Amino acid sequence: MNRLHEGYSEYKRNHPDFAKLVEEQLEGKSDAEFEEQFKETRTHCEGYGEWLQGFDQCDQCGRISK
């Protein structure tokens, strides 16, 4: 784990723009909140292709979006 941390520290030194972006995105957030912002949210039924309008379950087939 220590080698991973050392490698990341070196990468940040060599890529300061990337390091700044990550730190801005992480600021004030827990690790879970930071990761959540990059996860894709599903907005349609995979079976019907219908828009779910903010819900996780299709009105037509009852299928739950994963």
LOTOR-774934 format. One record per residue (C-alpha): residue in one letter; x, y, z. Coordinates in steps of 0.001 Angstrom, whole numbers, padded with zeros to 6 digits, always signed. Layout:
// residues N
aXYZ ...
This chain:
// residues 66
m+000000+000000+000000 n+002883+002298+000794 r+004292+001814-002746 l+000921+002778-004191 h+000859+005955-002133 e+004435+006799-003170 g+003594+006219-006840 y+000539+008449-006624 s+002552+011170-004886 e+005098+011055-007705 y+002316+011174-010306 k+000832+014255-008618 r+004221+015981-008685 n+004564+015262-012397 h+000941+016203-013217 p-000011+019195-011039 d-003131+020034-013083 f-004552+016577-012445 a-003727+016773-008746 k-005459+020148-008465 l-008590+018821-010189 v-008792+015766-007912 e-008299+017851-004794 e-011039+020277-005889 q-013436+017382-006536 l-012593+015736-003195 e-012772+018872-001064 g-015214+018418+001811 k-016412+014983+000645 s-016019+011520+002093 d-014454+008837-000103 a-017919+007391-000817 e-019316+010784-001830 f-016305+011392-004067 e-016774+008056-005865 e-020554+008488-006147 q-020199+011588-008340 f-018578+009488-011071 k-021128+006663-011135 e-023607+006600-013979 t-027235+006987-012986 r-029731+005019-015000 t-032604+007036-016360 h-034365+004553-018599 c-035714+001016-018569 e-033301-001397-020221 g-036214-003454-021542 y-038462-000728-022920 g-036089+002179-023279 e-038691+004375-021588 w-037611+007361-019516 l-037985+006588-015810 q-038602+010231-014848 g-036496+010091-011700 f-037625+006643-010560 d-035747+003356-010482 q-038687+001231-011617 c-040306+001160-015067 d-043998+002062-015084 q-044634-000277-018037 c-042962-003555-017041 g-042122-003050-013372 r-038458-003796-014044 i-036100-002235-011527 s-033109-000400-012906 k-029792-001727-011649 
